[in-house]
């Protein structure tokens, strides 16, 4: 799958050490990585871990799933809402400190996504700061998917207004 010839959707060629989201598969792939991820909110670092799983899906920046146990005790609280992913199953939501509904998890991920069990993903736009190997993350525009953009990832990225039909 590649974006069409519309210049706004033209696939960017990755440079050395970069990945194109247009090379990611559909259905998505779960990938363990040893990148160090930190998450900060409300004036405190609430996650610092290298036990990380990325979900890679065509046209989307990676979503990082972090062990629930890596979060500062008490910072995660249940939040209302549930969504359904055709690949991963039913997601439930969590608040992270003062950020209501800013994280999600799959209580019973579907077959092929079992590595997401007991892991939580956060919307980087709702956090004060998220980093991957020391680089500050840019949030995927639109927030529906919660992707984490670093210099390692090139697009264009689905999520912004006008990209839903890609």
C-alpha positions in Angstrom: 0.0 0.0 0.0 1.3 3.4 -0.9 -0.2 6.9 -0.8 -1.5 8.1 -4.1 0.1 10.8 -6.3 -1.4 13.7 -4.4 1.7 15.7 -3.2 0.3 15.8 0.4 0.4 12.0 0.4 3.6 11.4 -1.4 5.7 8.7 0.3 8.9 10.2 1.8 12.0 8.2 1.1 13.7 7.1 4.3 17.3 8.2 4.9 20.0 6.1 6.6 18.6 4.7 9.9 15.0 5.8 9.1 11.8 3.8 8.5 8.9 4.8 6.3 5.5 4.1 7.8 4.5 3.1 4.3 6.7 0.0 4.7 4.9 -1.1 7.8 2.4 -4.0 7.3 -1.3 -4.3 7.5 -2.4 -6.0 9.6 0.0 -4.4 12.1 3.2 -6.1 13.4 4.1 -6.3 17.1 7.8 -5.7 17.6 9.9 -5.9 20.8 12.5 -3.2 21.1 15.1 -2.2 23.7 14.7 1.5 23.1 14.6 3.5 26.4 11.2 5.2 26.7 10.3 7.9 29.3 7.0 9.5 30.0 6.5 12.7 32.1 3.3 14.3 33.3 2.3 16.5 36.2 5.9 17.4 36.9 7.1 13.9 37.4 8.6 11.1 35.3 6.0 8.3 35.5 7.7 5.8 33.2 11.4 5.0 32.5 11.8 1.6 30.8 13.6 -0.3 28.0 10.9 -3.1 28.1 9.0 -1.8 25.1 6.8 -3.2 22.4 6.0 -1.2 19.3 3.0 -1.7 17.1 3.7 -0.9 13.4 0.9 -0.4 11.0 0.9 1.0 7.4 0.7 4.8 7.4 0.9 5.2 11.2 3.8 6.2 13.3 4.6 3.5 15.9 2.6 3.2 19.0 4.7 2.3 22.0 3.2 -0.2 24.6 4.8 -0.1 28.0 4.5 -2.5 30.9 1.9 -1.5 33.4 4.4 -2.3 36.1 6.8 0.4 34.7 4.4 3.2 35.6 4.7 4.9 39.0 2.3 3.2 41.4 -1.1 5.0 41.5 -0.6 7.1 38.4 -2.9 5.0 36.3 -6.6 5.1 37.0 -9.6 3.5 35.1 -11.3 5.9 32.7 -14.6 5.6 30.9 -14.8 4.4 27.4 -14.0 1.5 25.2 -13.1 1.1 21.6 -12.6 -1.8 19.2 -9.6 -2.5 16.9 -10.3 -4.9 14.1 -6.9 -6.4 14.8 -6.1 -6.1 18.5 -9.7 -6.4 20.0 -11.5 -4.3 22.6 -9.5 -1.5 24.3 -10.2 0.0 27.7 -9.0 3.4 28.8 -7.0 4.8 31.7 -6.2 8.3 33.0 -2.5 9.0 33.6 -2.2 11.5 36.5 -4.3 14.5 35.5 -4.7 13.4 31.9 -8.1 11.8 31.7 -8.5 8.9 29.2 -4.9 9.5 28.0 -3.9 5.8 27.8 -5.4 2.5 26.6 -4.8 -1.2 26.9 -6.2 -4.5 25.6 -7.4 -6.6 28.6 -7.6 -9.6 26.3 -5.8 -8.9 23.0 -6.7 -11.1 20.0 -4.5 -13.9 18.7 -1.2 -12.5 17.3 -1.3 -9.6 19.7 -0.7 -11.4 23.0 2.5 -9.5 23.6 0.3 -6.5 24.4 -1.1 -8.2 27.5 -0.3 -6.1 30.6 1.0 -3.2 28.5 -0.3 0.3 28.3 -0.1 2.9 25.4 -0.3 6.6 26.1 -1.2 9.5 23.8 2.0 11.5 23.7 0.0 14.7 23.1 -1.6 14.3 26.5 1.7 13.9 28.3 4.1 16.7 29.2 6.9 14.9 27.5 7.7 11.5 26.0 11.1 10.4 24.8 12.6 7.5 22.9 16.3 7.0 23.4 16.5 10.6 24.7 14.7 12.1 21.7 11.5 14.1 22.5 8.6 12.5 20.7 6.2 14.5 18.4 2.6 13.3 18.7 0.8 12.0 15.7 -1.6 14.7 14.5 -5.3 14.0 15.2 -4.6 11.7 18.2 -6.9 9.0 17.1 -4.1 6.5 16.7 -1.6 7.9 19.3 1.5 7.4 17.2 5.0 8.5 18.4 7.0 10.4 15.8 10.8 10.6 16.0 13.5 11.5 13.5 13.7 7.8 12.7 10.2 7.7 11.2 9.1 9.3 7.9 5.6 9.6 6.5 3.3 11.1 5.5 1.2 10.0 8.5 -2.4 9.2 8.6 -4.4 11.0 11.3 -4.6 14.6 10.4 -7.8 16.2 8.9 -8.3 14.9 5.4 -6.3 11.7 5.8 -9.1 9.4 6.9 -9.6 8.0 3.4 -6.1 6.9 2.9 
